[in-house]
């Protein structure tokens, strides 16, 4: 068999879709993905962006015999025939899928005189994975880690980048902002999420996922504490900048002796994004500096510091991935030295948790203190056993 085609809206493409495409690769020399542009649907990404995501996902896996074609205003089965493709491939997850796909198959052949359909059944772990399922996971704390399990890397990155962009535009009220303000905000957005910021290749933990997690925590915290819109905006502005300098070279020679947090605060001040709250936000960024945390007072200090420690109280699989990524951020530190220093830090934090002082914000304490203690105990035991 020379050619097989797979079709769909693919918004986003999931690991289930990727499995079907790989099955097609086992049956044919060439696989075409027909990407439908359906005016009746309102996808998250425009069709050209979806095409790019699919191509990047295929390239990531070394699939050089997968091609993407956008189908506009035509039936997929008929488009397949026009491209010299006799068979479509579809995944069948359950009996409901079979009844629906069988009807489509009959229509394709009997009515449209188009390509026939080959049905394949995905493994159990992919049986419930669909675009709508993945989309439904967005929103609660940890959604970015949950969706990562069900989609290829390029799709996940596009998904969180789209989310971050919308968060950024809301924060700076783009619809009512002046052109000059929008240009300034755009420039800083690119700097923050680019390769010299949270999107940098060496950012193992303090990266885009960290940014999404923190901003989501702020939103959920606000909903559960009835916080004011002003307080949430201050927290979000501080969080966007609070780790922008992390383990990196100083911005300039004069900053060489300054902490990462102090340099991040100064970068925020230099941005001039919001002069009205510039000093307020800078103080909140400085409040996350463990070297001077006890010397800074701010009405939102307890929340900001607790927010920064929220990762300690996540589910075990998320925490373990965090712990591994922290190790990866210090590749030049020998294992014995890293284990010793890490155990010291975790022992200190665990002691604070036991005393009820790890999370100064009551909401975060109730949410995460117990789980954080269990996570840290598990990591300490693992480090001491190595």
N, C-alpha and C positions, 0 to 999 in steps of 0.2 A: 504494500500500500504506500503510495507516494505522498499524499497530502491529506491531512485532517484539520478541521477547523473547530475552534471553541468560541462560543459567543456569550455576551452578557453586557450589562451596564458596568459591572466591576467597580463599584464605588463604595468601599475600596476593594481592591483585589485582596483575597484572603489566602491563607495556607490551603484551604479547601480547593480554591480555584487553581492554585499552583500544583496541587496533587493531580487534578484532572489533566492539566496541561502536560505534566510529566508522563502521565499514562499515555497521552496522545503521542508523545515523543517516542515511546516504546513501540508504537504501532506504525508510525509513519516516518518518512525521511524529513518532512517539513510540516510545521504546525503554524497555522494562521489563527490569530486571535481577532475575531470580529468584535469591535467595540461599538456598541449601539448608542446612538445619540437619539434618545427618546424625548420628544418635547413634552410628553405627559408627565415626565419625572423631573424632579428638581435635585440633581445630584450635588454632593458637596463640592466636587471638583469639575471644572469644565472638561470636555472630552479630550482636548489636546493635552491637558495635565494628566488625565488618567492614562492616556497613551504613553506618556513619558514615564510614569510610575511603573507601568507594566514592562516596558522595555528595560528599565533599570533593574527591576526585580528578576527578569530573565537573565540579564547580563551578570548579575550578582551570583547566579548559580551556574554560570558558564554555558547557558543554553543559546548557542549561536544559530540554531535552526528554528527559532520562534520569531514570528513577524506579527506586527499589529496593524490592522486595517480598520479605519473608522467607517462605519456604515451609516449613511444618512438617507432617510426616506425610502428604505427598501427592506424587504423581509430577508432575514439572515440566510435562510435556506436558498433563496433565489440568488443572493449575492455570492454564496459559496459556489454555485454552479457557474456564475460568470467568471469566477477566479479559477475554474478548473478543479474544484474540490467536490468530491462525491460524497464525503461523509462528514457529519458533525459529531462531536463527542459531548456527552452530558453526564454529570454526576447524579446518581440517584441515592438520596439519603434515607428515604422512607417510602411507605406505600402512597402517601399523598403526592410526593414528588413523582412517583411512577405514573400514577393516573394522569397527572397534569402533563408530564413530558410525553407520555404515550399519545395523548390527544394532539399535542403539538407536532409530534413525529408524523402522525397520520395526515395532518393538515399540510405539512411541508411537502409530503410526497404526492398525496392524492389531489390536493387543490392547487398548490404552487408549483408542482412538478420540480421540486428542488432537491437538495441533498438529503440523503437518508441519515439516520441517527444511530450512533453506537452508545450504549449505556454502560457506565462503570459505577461500581459501588465503592465509596471511600472507606478507609479504615475507621474503626469506632471512634477514635479520638478526634476525627475530623467530621463526624457525622452530623454535628449540630452547628458547624461553622458556616455562616453565611454573612453577606455584607450587612444585612439588617441586624443580625445578631451582634456583630462587632460594633455597629453604630449605636446600638442600645446600651453598650457599656460606658459610653462617654458621659462624664459628669461627676460622679462621686470621687472621693479621695482615692487615689491609686488607679484611676481609670487608664492612665497612660501605660502603666505596667501590665494591666490586664489585656489591653488590646494588642500589646506587643507579642503576646503568646500566639496570636491568631492571624498575623499578617507578616509578609516579608519585610525586611528592613527598610527598603525605599518607601514602601507604603506607610509604614509606621512613622518614619521621619516626616513625610509629607503631611500626615494626619496631625501630628503635634505642631508642626510649623504653621499649619493653617489655623489651629486653635490659638497658638501664641499670637499670631498676627491679629486675630480678632480681639483678643484680650488687650493688646497694645493699642489698637485703634479706639477701643472703648475708653481706655484710661486717659487718652488725650483728646477725647471728644472730636474725632476727625470731621464729622459732618459740619460742625460749627467752627472749626479752627481756621485760622487764616492760612493762605498758601505758604507763607514763610514758616509758620509754626509746624505745618505738616512736613515741609522739607526737613526742618530740624529734627522732628520726631522720626522721620524715615531714616535719616542718616544715623541716628543713635540706635534705632532698631537693628539696622544692618550690622552695626558695630557690636551690639550685644549678642546677637545670635550667630554672628559670623565665626570664621576660623580663629580669630584672635579673642573671641568671647566664649560664651557657653557652647557654641558649636564647634569648638576647636578639637582636633583629633586626639589631643592628649588629655582632654577632659573626661575622666573615667566616671567620676561621681558628680562633681559640680558642673553639670552639663545641662542640656535642654530638658531632660527628664526631671532633673532636680528643680528646674525653673517651673515646669508644669505642675509638679507636685506641690511646691510651695504656694503657687498662685491658687491652686485648687483648695488647699488647706485654708487659705485666707477667706475664700468665698464661703466655704462650709462653716468656718468659725463665725463669720459674720451672721449667717443664717441662724445658727444655734445660740448666739449671744445677743441678738438684736443690735449689733454694732451699727454705728452710724456710717453712712456712705463716705463721709469725710475720713473717718478712721481707717476704713478699708482701703481707700485710695492712698493714704499715707503709707500703709503697710505694703501695698502692691508696688508703689514707686521705690520704696526702700528695698524690697525683695528683688526687683529687677536688677538692682545695682550691687547688692550686698556681697556677692561673690564674683563680680566681674573681674577683679584681680585676685587670682588664686594660684599660689605657688609659681608665680611668673616673675620675670624681671621687672624691676621698678619702672614706673612710667618715665622717670628722669633721674638724674644723679642725685638731686636733692631729696628724692623720695626713697632712696635706697635703704635708709634706716627705718622706714615706716612699715607698719603692719599692712597686710593685704587689705584689711578692713578700712584702715585710714586712707590708703590709696583709692579704694573703691568709693569712699565718701567724697574724696576730692574730685574724682572723675564725675560723680553725680553733680557736684557743685559747678564743675566746668561745663556741664551740658546745658545749663540755663533752660532746662525744659519747663520748670515751674518755679520762678523766682519767689513767688508768694510763700511757698513752703520749703524752700531750699534748705535752710538751716535745720528745720524740723526733721526732714527726711535724712539729712546727713547725720544728725545725732542718733537716729534710729539705726542707721547702718553701723555706726561706731559701737552701738550697744551689743552687737554680735561678736565683738572682739574679746576673746577670752582673757587677753592680757590686761584689759582695762574695763571689763564688764561691770565690776563693782563700783567704779567711779563715775558712771554715766547714769543720769536720771532722765527718764522720758515716760510719759503716760502710757505708751505702748511698748515699753521695754520688755515687760514680762511676756507679752504675746509674741514679740519678735524673736526673743531668745527661745521660747518654747517652740515656736514655728520652726526654727532652725534645727531643733532636736527631735522633731516629730518623726523623722526617719527611723529613730531607734525603736519606736513602738509599732512599726508596721508588721504585717504578717511575716512568718518565718522565711518564706521564699524570697520576699522582697528584701528583708533585712540581710539575708545571706548574700544576695547579689550586691547589696550596698557594701557589705564588709569586704567582699572580693574586689570591688571597684576602688575602695579606699586603698587597699594594698597596691593596686595597679597605679595609683597616683604617685607612688613613691618607689619607682623601679630601681633607683640607684641605692636604696637603703638595704643593706644585707638582712637576710631573714632573721637571724638571731636578734639583731638590734631592733628591727621592726616589731617582732613579737614582744620584746621586753617593753618597748615604749607604748605599744598598743594596749597591752595588759594594764600598764600603769594608768592610762587614760580611761579605759573601761572600768577599772576598779574604782577610780575616783567618781566617775559618773554613776556607777551602780550604787555606791555609798550615798550619793545625793538622792537617788531614787528611793532607796530604803528609808531615808529620813524624810521623804516627801518633799524634797526641795529641787528635784530635777526640772520639773515643769512649774514655773511660777504662775502661769496662767491656769486657772481652775479648769477650764474646758479641756485643755490639752492633758492636764494631770488625770482627769477622769477617763479620757480616751485611751491614753497610751502608757501610763506609768507601769502598770503590772506587766504588760507585754514587753516593754523596754527592758525591765529587769530580767525576764526570762531570756530574751534575745542576747543580752550582754553576758549573762551567765554561760550561755551555750558557746558564745564566741571565746570567752576567756578559757573555758575548758578545752576547746579545740586548739587554741594557741599554746596552752601549757602542755598539751599532749604531743605537739609536733616536735 
